[in-house]
Structure formats: C-alpha cells, structure tokens
Amino acid sequence: MKKLLVIMSTLFFSNAISAEIYVCESEINGDVLAPTVLSGTHTEKEGITYFIVDTEKGVRESNGNKHTVEPCQISDDFLICMSLFEGVGMNSFAIDTLNDTFTYVEQNYRVRISSYYGTCIKGS
C-alpha cells in the first residue's frame, strides 16, 4: 500500500511540475461579425483581456471562461493550444516562445471571428 501511495504521489507531482503557466495580456483585439448578427461587419472590443495558459489544461480567461480544454503542444518555437468544438467552431491560441507574444483566434463558424494579439509572461 505504501508503495502505491509513493508511486501515485510521484506521478502526481511530476505532472504538476512539468506544466508551464503563462499569463497573457491582449494589446489588440476585435470581432468580425456576420452581417446577419449585427449591422456592419466589424466591431471593436474595448479593454484588455487576460488569458491564463496552462500547458496541461488549456487556455482560460482570468474570469474563468475556458477557451481551450485540451493540453497544449510545442511545434518548433510555438506553444499551440487548440480546441475543436464540433459543429460550433474552433479556438487556436499560439505563443511564440522566442519573444513571448501570442495570437489567438476564436471562430464560431456561423456568426463570428474574434482575434487577439499581445504579450505573455511565463510563470516559474
């Protein structure tokens, strides 16, 4: 029994240690909306949006809204977090690990594309 507890503790803490956390702040954001949703095709968002990126749990806003729910992957110099919501849309968050900038595109297939750009700080 003690061996099992030691193994489980080791696995749990090794997973917790391997996760990386980033806090990202948008500098530019905006929505493109389908003409049937609102008059006009472009609206600007006001204010800054903060995102928390957990490489094992995905991306969420500081208020708790989840944007991706799958683990992130490294591809060359990019940390990429994506989720496909079948029949609804796709979210793609990418951090350039060389300069700690990010781009994020949230796409609802029928009505809206939201995009963000900004900088991130990697937690320790």
N, C-alpha and C positions, 0 to 999 in steps of 0.2 A: 504494500500500500504506500509506504514511504517513497519507494522508487517511482511509482506512478505520479505522486504529487510533485516530486523533483522534476520529472520529465515534463509534466504539464506546465509547471512554473517556468522552466527553461524555455519551452516553446512559446509561451505567452509573452515573456519578457523579451525574447529575441525578436519576435514580431513587432512588439511595441517600439523597440529601439530602432528597427530598420525603417519605420515610417518616417517620412520627411514632411514637414509642415511649412507652408508658405502663407504669408498674408499679403494680399494683392489689393492695390488701390487703383480704381479706374481714373484715367485722366480725360478720356474721350469716350462718350457713349451715345447711342442713338438707336432709334427704331425705324424700320421701313415697314409700313403697313399696307395691306391690300386696300385698294380704293373702296371696296365694299364695307370695310370696317369703319373707317373714318374718312371724312372728305380730305382730299390731298393724299399724297403718297409718302410723306416724310414728316416725322415729328421728332423733336429733340427731347431728351431726358435732361432734367435738371439735377444737379447734385452729384456727389461722389458715391460710388458703390464699392464696398469692401467685400472681398472674397477670401475664404479660408480654404486652402488646398491641402488635403491630407492624401498622400500618395496611395494609401490603402483604402480610404473610404470615399474619395472623390472630392467634389467641389461644392461648397455651400456659401451662402452669403452670411455676413455677420449676424443677421437677424434669424438665421436658422433655415432659410429656404434652400433646399437641395437642388443643385443644378446637374450634377452627375452622381451616379451611385455605384460606379464600378472603379476598381483600382486603376491608377494611372500607369502609363508605360513610358519608358525612355526610348527615344528614337533620335539617334545622332546627338545633337546638342539641345534637344527639346524634350520637355516633360509634357506628355499629352494625356489629357483626361477627357474621355468621351462617353456619352451615353446615347443610345438609340431608343426612342420611345415609339414602339411600333404603331404605325397609323397616325401618329401625332407629330413627331418631329425628331430633331437631333441637336445635341449640345456638344460643342467642341471647345475645350479650354487648352491652350498651349503656352507654356512658359519657356522662353529662350534662356537656357541656363548659363549662357555666356555673359549676358548683360541684364538678366533678371527683369526682362519686360514680358508682358503677356498679351495675347489676343484671345478673345472669347466671342464665339458666335452661338447664339441660341436661335434655333429655327423651328417655328411652328409651320408645318407645310402649307396650311391654307391661308393664314392671315398675317404672319409677322416674322420679321428677322430682326433680332436685337444684336448689336455688336458693341464690344468694349475693348479698350486698349489702355494699358497702364504699366505700373511697375510693381515688383514684388520684393518682399524681404523674406529670406529663408530663416526659419527658426532653428534653434540649436537642439 
